[in-house]
Amino acid sequence: MKKKLVSVLLSAAMGASLLAGCGAQEAAETAQDAAETVQEAAETVQETATEVAETAQEAAEEITDYGTGEIKVWVADNVVDFTKGEIDQFMAENPQFAGYTVTVEAVGEGDAAGNMITDVTAGADIYGFAQDQTARLVAAGALEEVAPENVDAIKNDNATGAVVAATVGDTLYAYPMTADNGYFLYYDKSVVTDPSTLEGIIEQCEAAGKNFYMDLTGWYQVAFFFGTGCTLTFDSDNDGNFTGCTMDYDSDKGLVALNEMIELAGSKSFQPGSSAGDAVNYAAIIDGTWDAGTVKDFLGDNYACAKLPTFTGSDGKTYQMSGFNGCKLLGVKPQEDENKLAVCDALAQYLTSEKVQLDRYNAVQWGPSNLKAQSDSAVKADEALSALSEQFAYTIPQGQYPGDYWSNAEALAGDAQTKLQGASEDDVKAALKSFQDTVSALR
């Protein structure tokens, strides 16, 4: 600013000297013009200085508008470093939040919900969890509604199943983070040359002396029941309380499903389980994308993936194995400080954005829920995600289920592997009726 003023003054002085030879009147007029020019320049400089000062003041006020505080984030162990890096970038791009310190801790989706429900106050401000925990978290007061300004973008940008999973009643309570929570078939293509039917897979595994792994407990056993057309859903109110159950396992189609579970469990190649890290000598395993690396290491060049197979039921009909499709969600805990809540919402929105979902896939291969990220060439070329995507055409979004459903379903799986082996049809029907009576009464 000083340089500008000096320049104007020098120009005026030079002009006056050049006109020194002119008449006195002309010289006086020129001097007057120069003086006015200097005055105008000085006023302009002052106005500019005032504007700069005001802009700086406004920027300072904006940066401090959100106050100060600490934000705790819980994510799975294998994405802790990734999440820290993304948060650092977020904070650098948003200086208005500079008053907040964000820490990231390793608490997986399987533990986060239980910890939050046990002690909401001590829990994280932002945390990842599996979609089947949404209703419980809402009922416990551990989830804040998604910020209204983010709702439309979330609904438009993410897979429908993920949006449904984040919703209780008619309210959106969480930010979709992935759409890869489901299961499909991994197999050794040197052993299983045709993965299209369950009977064929079992026959090929038995012939090669190889194991076939599948978990028959609650999350996986619906592959049989939903496959034959059975229904099992729970209704909940806006507070996350269960209000009713729709279930028809105690039926002819339920009998076909349970008979198929019993038949599979009776195979000499069958092994209960779905964790590739614990599996041995297998040529086929029903598992999820989280174990893709482990399976690749085990099968090497014979690594292959496919949707779940069909099976021929005890009624002679062919059924496509079904299942749940699910996702990981990011939740925000209710906050007393509205400024802190706004920062948490902005951070949760960023950590589940198209850009970060794609970054997360490239880092740890978590499948995106964001529709644009799903269409990325690297994501579409992923064999495991492609198989899961094909299987999703035969599955339903996992809704909310009471905690006791899972323990009862585990007990039914145990019965299919033990006391129902060789049981009469009447005994199998009685087991189905008992299971339905118990589960449909859960609230």
N, C-alpha and C positions, 0 to 999 in steps of 0.2 A: 504494500500500500504506500509506504514512504517513497519507494522508487518511482511509483506512478506520479505522485505529487511533484517530486523533484523534476521529473521529465516534463511535466506541464509547465512548471516555472521556467525552466531553461528555454523551452520553445517560445514562451512569451517574451523572455528577455532578448532572445535572438531576433525575434520579429521587431521588437522596438528599436534595436540597434540598426537594423537594415533600413528602417524608415527614418533614421536620424536626419537624413538630408532633405526630407520632405518639409513641407510647411509646418509651422508650429501647431496650427489647428489640426492638421492631419495626424501629427505626432500625438497630440493630446487624445484624439479620438481612438487612435490605435492603442495607446496606453490604457484607456478606459476599457476597451474591448478585452485586452489582455488580463486586466484586473478581474473582470467579470468571469472570464474563462477559468482563472485560478480559483475564484470563489466557488464556481460550479463544480470544479474538480475536487475541491476540498469537501464540499457537501456530498458528492458521490462516494468519496473515500469513507466518509463518516457513515453513510447509509450502508455501505458494503460491510464495514466493520460491525455495525449493529446487527445486520442480518446474520453474519457468521457467528456472532456471540449468541444470538437467539437460537440458531440451529444447533449449536453445541450444547446449549442449555436443554433444549428439547430432547436431544439424543441422550444426554446424561439422565434426564428424568425418565425416558423410556427404558433405559438399561436398568434402572433401579426400581421400576414400577412393581416388579414381581417379588421384591424383598429378598430374603436370604433363607436358607434352610438346607436340609439333608434329605436325599431321596435314596431309598434302598430298593434294589432290583434283584429278583430271584429268577435265574434261568438254569437250564440243564448244564452240567459240568462241561460238556464238550462244546458249548457255545459261549462260555464265560469270556474268553479272550476276544472272540469275535464281537460280542456285545459291547465290551469295553471300548473297542476301536470305533464302533459305530456311534456310541454315545459321545466319545471325544469329538467326532466330526460334527455331530448335532450341536454340541455346546459351542464349537468354534463358529458355526453358521448362525447361532442364535445368541448374540452377546447380551440380549435382554434377560437371559436366564443365568448370567454369570454368577449371581449370588448363591447358586445352589451347588452343592457337592453331591455327586452321584456315585454310589458304591454298588458293585455287582457281586453277588454271592451265588455259589453253586448249590441250588436247591432244585432238583428235578421236578417235572410235572407230576410225577406220581406221589411226591411228598408235599408239594407246595399247598395243594388244597387242604389236606389234613392239618398241616401246620397253621394255615390261615384260620380254619374253622375252630381250632383249639384255642388260639389266642390272636384275635384280629389286631389288637393294639400293637403287639410285638412283631407282627408279620410285615412283609415287604409292602412298599408303596405300589410297586408294579411287579407282577409275577406271571410266569407262564403256567398253564394248567391244561389238562386234557378236557375235551368237550363234555364228557359225561359228569363233570363236577359242577357245571354251571348252576344248576338249581340249588344244590347244597350250599354253594358259596353265596348265592343271593339270599337264601333263607338265613344264613349266618350273619348277614350284614357285612360281608367281606368284599362285595363288588359294588362299585359306583356305576351308575348308568353312563353309557358313552356320551361324551360331550355332544350336544345337539348339532353343532356345526360340523361334526365328523360323520354323522349317521348316514346321510345320503351317499357320501363317497364310499363308505365301507360297503353298503348294500350294492352299489353299482360296480365296484371294482373287484369284488371277491366272489368265489364260487358259492352257489346258493346253499349247499350243504353246510359250509363254514358259517355263513350268516345265520342259518337256522340254529346251529349249535351254540351260537353266541347269544341267542335270544331266549328269554323266559317270558311267557305270556305274550305281550305285544311290545316288550321293551328290549332294546339291544344293550347288553351288559358287558361285552368284551370285544377286543380287536382281533380278528382272525390273523393267525400267523403262518399256519401251514394247512395243507389239505392232503396229507400223506399218511393219515392214521387209518390204516386198513391192512389187509393181508391178501396174499396171492401165493402162487406156487413157484418155488425155486427148484430146479432139478438138474441132475447130471445127464446131459444129453447123450453120453456114451452108454448109459444104462436105460434111461427112459426115452425111448425114441418116439413115443406117442403120448403126450401129456393130456390128451383131451378127455379121458375118462378115468374116474377113480379106480374102477375095477382093473383097467389096463395098467395104471401106475403100480397098484399093489402087486399085480401078477409079475410085472417086470422087476420090481424090487425083490420080491420073494425068490425069483429065479436067479438073481445075481447075488443073493445073500446080503442085500443092503437094507438099511432101515428107511422107513417112511415116518416122519415126525409130524404130528398135529396135536395141538392142545384142544381138548374137548370141553373145556370149561366155558363159562358164560359168554365171553366175548367171541369165542370161536364157534361154539355149538350152534349159534343162530345160523351159521352157514347151511346147516341141515334143515332147521325148522323154517327159516325164511325161504329156503330153496324149494320146499314143498308147498309154500303158500301160506304158512302160519303167520299169525300176527301177535306181537307182544309190544305194547306201548303203554306209557304212563302219562297221565295228564297232570299238569301242575298249574297253580295260579300265579299271579304276578309277583307274589312274595316267595316263590320257589317251593311252596308246599304241595306235596302230591295229593291229588284229589280223586283219582280214579285209575282203573287199569282196563285195557282191552286185550284179551288173550284167548286164543283158541287152540292151544296145544293139545288139549284133551279131545282129540278128533281123529278121523281117519288119516288126515295128512300129517298130524303130529305123530301118529303111530309109525308111519312110513319113515319119518325123520329119525325117531329114536331107534328104530330097527336098523337103520343104516349106521348110526353111531355104534351100536352093539356089534354089527358085522365088522366094521373097520377095526374096532378095538380087539377083535378076536384074531386078526391076522398076525402071523408070526413076524411080519416085517414092521408092524405098528409099534411106535414108541410115543408115549405122551410127552408133549412139550412143543415149544415154539421158539426157543432161543438157540440160534445157530452156534453160539459160543459154547453151549453145553452139549450139543449134538455130536454123535460119533457114527462113523461108518454109514452115512446116509447118502441116498441117491435122490431123495425128495424131501422137502420140508415146507410147510405152510408157515410163512413168517412175513415180516414187514420190511419196509425200505431201510429201517434203522440197522438191519443186519446185512445189508447188501455187500459191504466190504468184507465182512467175515465169511460170507458164503463164497464170494469171488476168490478169496484166498484159499478156501478149502477145495473148491471144484476146479479152479484154474481154467484151462482152455475148454473144459466141459460145462462151464457155467451157462445156465439158461434160465429164463423166466417165462411165466405164462399166467393167464387168468386161472382161477380155480376150475377144476374139471367138472364134468357132469357125472351123475351116478344113476344107476338103474335101481329104482325102489323095490320094496317087497311086493308092491302091487303091479310090477312089470313096467311101469312108466319111467320115462327119463326126466331127470330134474337137473337144473343148473345150480351148483352150489352158490349160495348167496353170502351175506354177511353184513357187517356194519361198514359205513365209511365215516371217518371222523377227522379230527383236526386238533391242532394245538392252538390255544388262544392266549392272549395277553390281557390281563385284567388290571384295573386300577382300584386301589382301596379307597373307600370314602375318606375325605380329608376335612378337618375343621377349618383349615386355612384355604380360602378360595384361590388365592394366588398360587399356592403350592399345587392345588388340584389342577389348575390350568397348565402348569408346567408338566405335571405328570401326564395329562391328556395329550399334550403336544409331543412328548417323548414317546408315549405308547403308539401314537399315530405314526410317528417317524419309524419306529422299530418294526412296524408291520407294513410299511409302504412298499410299493413295487420295487423300488431301488434296493432296499434292505433285504426284502425277501429273495431277490435274485442274488444279491451278495451272499446271503446265507446259504443258498443252494450251492453256489460255487465253492463256498468254504467247507460245508459239512453235508451237502446233498439233502438238506431238508426240502421236501416238495412244497412249492408255493401254493397259497390259496388265491393270490392275486391273479386275475385272468390274463393280464398282459405278461406277467412273469411266467405263467404256465406256457405261453406260446413262444418263449425264447427257444432258440434252436438247440442249445445245450440241454435244456430241460426235456425237450421233446425227444432227444436222442438217448436219454437215460433208459436202459432196458428195464430196470426195476420199476421206475415211475410209469413207464409205458404199460407194463403188465398190470400195475395197480389201477391205472386209468381205465384200462379195458375191463377190469373186474368191477370197477365202480358202476358200470352200466347195469350190474345185477345186484347192487346193494342198496341199502337205505341209510340215510343220515342217522347217526346214533343220537337218539334223544336222551332224556334224563331218566335214570333208573335209580330206585332206592338202593342204598348200600347192601341191604340184606338180599337183594336179588342175586348178586354175584356169588354170595356164599351158598345159596340154595342151588344155583346153576352148577357150581363146583361139585356139590354133593351128587347131583344127577349124573355128571360126567363120571364120578367115581363109581356109581352104581352100574353105568354102562360098561365099565371095564372089569367089574367084579361080579356082583351078585346077579346081574341080569344076563350074564353070559350063560346061554343054554336055558334061560327062563321061558316059561310058557307065555303065550300071547296075552293071556289074562293078567299075568304078573306084570308084563310090560305096560298094559293099559292101566293097571292100578298105580304103577309108578308115575305115569303121566298125569293121572287124575290128582294124585297127592301133590305133585309138583305144581300143577295149575292152581289147586285150592290154596296152597301156601303163598305162591307168588302173587296171585291176583288180589290177595287181601293186604298186601304190603302198602304202607303209606309213609 
